[in-house]
Amino acid sequence: MAERASDLIDQPWIPVAWLEEKSGPPQVSLRSLFLRAREIRTLLIPEAPTHSALLRVLYALTARITALDEAGPGSWGDRREEVLERGFCAESFELPDGRKAGIAGYFDRWAHRFDLFDSERPWLQDPRLPEQCDRNQTAGLHKLAMSRSAGNNHSWFGHRGDDKLVLPTVSQAALSLLTWHYWGSPGGLSRRAVGQVSHHYAKASPLRGALSYHPECDNLFLTLLAGLTPPDGDVSRQTDLCPWEREDVPDPLAPMPEPLGPCSRLTACSQHALYLVPADDGEHTADAYITWAYHAERLRPEDDYLIWDIGKDGETSPRLARSSRSLWRDVDALLLKQLDDASPIQPKVMDQAFDVSEYLRVRALGFEQDTSQSANYQYVDSTTPVLLSRVEEDVVTSDLPVRQLRELGELFGGRLEHATKEAWLTYTDDKKNNPGAWLDAVAARYWPAAEDEFWSAFRKLSRSDAAVDPAFDFDAACRAFGRHALDAYEAVTDSVLRTPRGVKAVTGAKAIILAALRDPRKAMRQAKTRRTPKKS
């Protein structure tokens, strides 16, 4: 049987970076990725949301291949430790329920479901769309690839017009397919008619606008194991299904099937249905259908890779991707358990990630997007330095160095913004006059300096299990962040100090920063009180 270029198991399509002492092709197949995971440093995907989407699929495949997709038999943590020691099993091995694990066992069992252009069940696609959608109103290739210009979105990596259409390769099409399933936009797409229902409005994808956090180790093997979360005791691989494992494609008029475990949460929560039209050569995509997957109300599933913020009404929402926000401002939420009702909820993946590697980094991957419209703004991709391992993990106290460092940085950033607004409005004596120019200028000066200050202090923290780290000097950190705030404030407001009116405005508002310097703990308590959520 001739090899097909669209066979994702054995044909290369995943861009990777190899460890320095190793070498290999620039792209690998799924089978090769798992066989050589110890030699691969990381995925080499420039589009942050695509990187995050592919990691989620690889986590699910890792769970299946290692049989860590169920809590038992025995301890899940001990079984993962065994995988750490021996590596991914290349051969097939039988499971008690009749399923097969191992790289060969799993991929040989589902080989017919991993063809991007299969005529019956193309991978992660709905083969009914050519019959249910208007063939003259397809989404088109520019809509499929979010990095291309389509509608009101700008072009990210080059200008491509319909007069010189560049057909996506199998790799590009597969990665674009994943991006849509996880980060796709709501609103009008291809019209789909199912029974008496006919419309073209899709709901937002589950990660739309969110920032996703992934443990990252020295090689891909460790990274994938660190990214697994243990299933609950009642999770069964017979019911916790990935889309390609289902017997039939889901009913679009019924509610989305509720995820029944980690694998379905990772792969089966898309609100979009897609179908890729293969080109005649079988190696490129000629067109694409993109439309709604479920007519029923959107179900917001749990996600083990998000920070969940708690609003004033007590409702949880995922922390959104903001290109202007540095990753250090999320470090305490990644490392520490929830302190109180106002504190964010830690991503579940961080609970046991350090069991794989004592020291690891966290990579934040996201897409700054309009969550209710189709506008896309900016990729967000940043990585922390190596984080503390077990410091403060189970300590229930507010006197935590990591949290205090972040809170001090946020405190003086907020006071700087408040003081800048106050000085501008007092100086101009016009409440409608936007202080945006000054605010942008102080932010550009303060936040990079605050980030350097945070990591400088962070690296000095002891790796002991003490509740309060003796190496942390709260007062020195306060003075440092306060100095950065004052430096930014003075540099930006200096231009108006040549008039009495300007001196009065700038000096008066400066007291807002100085008050936090005099009594930072009181200022921090005030800040917490203002953002404490209401009890529902």
Residue pairs with C-beta under 8 A, 6 or more apart in sequence:
3 10
3 11
4 11
4 115
4 117
4 282
5 11
5 170
5 282
5 283
6 115
6 116
6 117
6 118
6 170
6 278
6 282
6 283
7 29
7 111
7 114
7 115
8 29
8 30
8 114
8 115
8 116
8 123
8 170
8 174
9 29
9 30
9 31
9 107
9 111
9 114
10 29
10 30
10 31
11 29
11 170
12 25
12 27
12 28
12 29
12 32
12 171
13 27
13 29
13 169
13 170
13 171
13 174
13 175
14 27
14 28
14 29
14 30
14 33
14 43
14 54
14 171
15 26
15 27
15 43
15 44
15 45
15 171
16 24
16 26
16 27
16 28
16 33
16 40
16 41
16 42
16 43
16 44
16 220
17 40
17 41
17 42
17 43
17 44
18 24
18 39
18 40
18 41
19 39
19 40
19 41
19 219
22 39
22 40
24 36
24 39
24 40
26 44
27 171
28 36
28 40
30 61
30 107
30 114
31 103
31 107
33 40
33 58
33 220
34 61
34 62
34 65
34 88
34 103
35 88
35 90
35 103
37 87
37 88
37 219
37 220
37 221
37 224
38 87
38 219
38 220
38 221
39 219
40 219
40 220
40 221
41 218
41 219
41 220
42 216
42 220
42 223
43 51
43 54
43 55
43 220
45 51
45 54
45 175
47 146
47 147
47 175
47 179
47 379
48 365
48 366
48 367
48 379
48 380
48 381
49 146
49 179
49 182
49 183
49 207
49 365
49 366
49 367
49 379
50 175
50 176
50 178
50 179
51 365
51 381
52 182
52 207
52 212
52 214
52 305
52 365
52 366
53 175
53 178
53 179
53 181
53 182
53 183
53 207
54 175
54 178
55 214
55 227
55 365
56 182
56 266
56 267
56 305
57 178
57 266
57 267
58 224
58 227
59 224
59 227
59 228
59 262
59 266
60 69
60 242
60 262
60 263
60 266
60 267
61 106
62 68
62 88
62 224
62 225
62 227
62 228
63 69
63 228
63 231
63 262
63 263
64 101
64 106
64 237
64 242
64 263
65 88
65 89
65 101
65 102
65 103
65 105
65 106
66 79
66 80
66 83
66 88
66 89
66 101
66 225
67 79
67 95
67 101
68 76
68 79
68 80
68 83
68 228
68 230
69 231
69 235
69 237
69 240
69 261
69 262
69 263
70 231
70 235
70 236
70 237
71 230
71 231
71 232
71 233
71 235
72 233
73 96
76 230
76 231
77 230
77 352
77 355
80 225
80 228
80 355
80 356
81 355
83 225
84 222
84 225
84 356
87 221
88 102
88 103
88 221
89 101
89 102
89 103
90 102
90 103
90 104
91 102
91 103
91 104
91 105
92 100
92 101
92 102
92 104
92 105
92 106
92 108
93 100
93 101
93 102
93 105
94 100
94 105
95 101
95 237
97 236
97 237
97 238
99 109
99 237
100 106
100 108
100 109
107 114
110 244
110 245
112 118
112 121
113 121
113 123
113 244
113 245
114 123
114 244
115 122
115 123
116 122
116 123
116 125
116 170
116 173
116 174
116 177
116 276
116 278
117 276
117 278
117 282
119 127
120 127
121 127
121 244
121 249
122 275
122 276
123 174
123 177
123 244
124 177
124 178
124 181
124 243
124 244
124 270
124 274
125 177
125 273
125 274
125 275
125 276
126 249
126 273
126 274
126 275
126 293
127 249
127 275
128 249
129 190
129 192
129 273
129 274
129 275
129 289
129 291
130 275
130 277
130 289
132 192
132 193
132 194
133 190
133 191
133 192
133 193
133 289
133 291
134 190
134 191
137 190
137 191
138 190
138 277
138 287
138 288
138 289
139 189
139 190
139 288
139 289
139 290
139 291
140 150
140 287
140 288
141 148
141 165
141 167
141 168
141 285
141 286
141 287
141 288
142 148
142 149
142 150
142 160
142 162
143 150
143 151
143 189
143 288
143 290
144 168
144 173
144 176
144 177
144 180
144 274
144 276
144 285
144 288
144 290
145 168
145 172
145 176
146 153
146 156
146 176
146 179
146 180
146 183
146 376
147 155
147 156
147 157
148 155
148 156
148 157
148 160
149 155
149 159
149 160
151 374
152 374
152 375
153 374
153 375
153 376
160 166
167 279
167 284
167 285
167 286
168 176
168 284
168 285
169 283
169 284
170 283
170 284
170 285
172 285
173 276
173 284
173 285
173 288
177 274
177 276
180 205
180 270
180 272
180 274
180 290
181 205
181 270
181 272
181 274
182 205
182 206
182 207
182 270
183 205
183 207
183 208
183 367
183 369
184 202
184 204
184 205
184 208
184 270
184 271
184 272
184 290
185 202
185 204
185 205
185 208
185 369
185 373
185 374
185 376
186 201
186 202
186 203
186 204
186 208
186 372
186 373
186 374
187 201
187 202
187 373
187 374
188 200
188 201
189 200
189 201
189 202
189 272
189 290
189 291
189 292
190 200
190 289
190 290
190 291
191 198
191 199
191 200
191 291
192 198
192 199
192 200
192 252
192 273
192 291
192 292
194 252
194 253
194 295
195 253
197 253
197 295
199 292
200 291
200 292
201 292
202 271
202 272
202 290
202 291
202 292
202 293
203 271
203 292
203 294
203 298
204 271
204 298
204 371
204 372
205 270
205 271
205 272
206 269
206 270
206 271
206 300
206 301
206 303
207 303
207 306
207 318
207 366
207 367
208 367
208 369
208 371
209 320
209 321
209 366
209 367
209 368
209 369
209 370
209 371
210 303
210 306
210 318
210 319
210 320
210 321
210 366
211 306
211 307
211 318
211 319
211 320
211 321
211 322
211 330
211 364
211 365
211 366
211 380
212 303
212 305
212 306
212 364
212 365
212 366
213 305
213 306
213 307
213 330
213 334
213 347
213 349
213 350
213 362
213 363
213 364
213 365
214 223
214 227
214 305
214 349
214 362
214 363
214 364
214 365
215 223
215 226
215 227
215 349
215 350
215 353
215 356
215 357
215 360
215 361
215 362
215 363
216 223
216 226
216 360
216 361
216 362
216 363
216 383
217 223
217 226
217 356
217 357
217 360
217 361
218 357
222 356
222 357
225 356
226 349
226 353
226 356
226 357
226 360
227 305
227 349
227 353
228 262
228 349
229 262
229 304
229 348
229 349
229 351
229 352
230 352
231 240
231 261
231 262
232 261
235 260
235 261
235 262
236 260
236 261
237 263
239 260
239 261
240 259
240 260
240 261
240 262
240 263
240 264
241 260
241 263
241 264
241 268
242 263
242 264
242 266
242 267
242 268
243 267
243 268
243 270
250 256
250 257
250 293
250 294
252 273
252 292
252 293
252 294
252 295
253 295
253 296
254 294
254 296
255 294
255 296
255 297
255 299
256 269
256 271
256 293
256 294
256 296
256 298
256 299
257 264
257 268
258 299
258 301
259 265
259 268
259 269
259 301
259 302
262 304
265 301
265 302
265 303
265 304
269 299
269 301
270 293
271 292
271 293
271 294
271 298
272 290
272 291
272 292
272 293
273 289
273 290
273 291
273 292
273 293
274 288
274 289
274 290
274 291
275 288
275 289
276 285
276 287
276 288
277 285
277 286
277 287
277 288
277 289
278 284
278 285
278 286
279 285
279 286
280 286
303 318
304 347
304 348
304 349
305 347
305 348
305 349
306 318
306 319
306 347
307 318
307 319
307 330
307 333
307 334
307 344
307 345
307 346
307 347
308 316
308 317
308 318
308 319
308 344
308 345
309 316
309 317
309 318
309 319
309 344
310 316
310 341
310 342
310 343
310 344
310 345
310 533
311 317
311 533
312 531
312 532
312 533
312 534
313 533
313 534
313 536
314 341
314 533
314 534
314 535
314 536
315 536
316 345
319 330
319 333
319 344
320 366
320 368
320 371
321 366
321 367
321 368
321 369
321 378
321 380
322 368
322 380
323 368
323 377
323 378
323 379
323 380
324 443
324 447
326 382
326 447
326 448
326 450
326 451
327 362
327 364
327 382
327 383
327 384
328 384
328 406
328 409
328 451
328 454
328 455
328 458
329 406
329 409
329 410
330 364
331 362
331 384
331 387
331 402
331 406
331 454
331 458
332 400
332 402
332 403
332 405
332 406
332 407
333 343
333 344
333 346
334 346
334 347
334 350
334 362
334 384
334 387
335 346
335 350
335 387
335 388
335 391
335 392
335 393
335 402
336 346
336 392
336 393
336 400
336 402
336 403
337 346
337 393
337 394
337 396
338 344
338 345
338 346
339 396
339 398
339 403
341 532
341 533
341 535
342 528
342 531
342 532
342 533
350 362
353 360
354 360
354 389
354 390
358 389
359 386
359 387
359 389
360 386
360 387
361 383
361 384
361 385
361 386
361 387
362 383
362 384
362 387
363 381
363 382
363 383
363 384
364 380
364 381
364 382
364 383
365 380
365 381
366 379
366 380
366 381
367 376
367 378
367 379
367 380
368 376
368 377
368 378
368 379
368 380
369 375
369 376
369 377
370 376
370 377
385 455
385 458
385 459
388 402
388 461
388 463
389 463
390 465
391 402
391 461
391 462
391 463
391 464
391 465
391 469
392 400
392 401
392 402
392 467
395 467
397 467
397 468
399 467
399 468
400 468
401 461
401 468
401 469
401 471
401 472
402 458
402 461
404 472
404 474
404 477
405 454
405 457
405 458
405 472
405 477
406 454
407 524
407 527
408 474
408 477
408 478
408 481
408 520
408 524
409 450
409 453
409 454
409 481
410 527
411 481
411 516
411 520
411 523
411 524
411 527
412 446
412 450
412 481
412 482
412 484
412 485
412 513
412 516
413 443
413 446
413 447
413 450
413 485
414 527
415 485
415 512
415 513
415 515
415 516
415 523
416 442
416 446
416 485
416 488
416 489
416 513
417 439
417 442
417 443
418 512
419 489
419 509
419 510
419 511
419 512
419 513
420 435
420 438
420 439
420 442
420 489
420 492
420 493
420 509
421 435
421 439
422 505
422 508
422 509
422 512
423 438
423 489
423 493
423 505
423 506
423 508
423 509
423 510
424 433
424 435
424 438
424 505
425 431
425 433
425 435
426 504
426 505
426 508
426 509
427 496
427 501
427 502
427 505
427 506
438 492
438 493
441 488
441 491
441 492
442 488
442 489
442 492
445 487
445 488
445 491
445 492
446 484
446 485
446 488
449 484
449 487
449 488
450 481
450 484
453 477
453 480
453 481
453 484
457 472
457 477
457 480
460 471
460 472
461 469
461 471
461 472
462 469
462 470
462 471
474 520
478 517
478 520
479 517
482 513
482 516
482 517
482 520
485 513
486 510
486 513
489 510
489 513
493 502
493 506
496 502
496 505
496 506
497 503
497 506
515 523
516 523
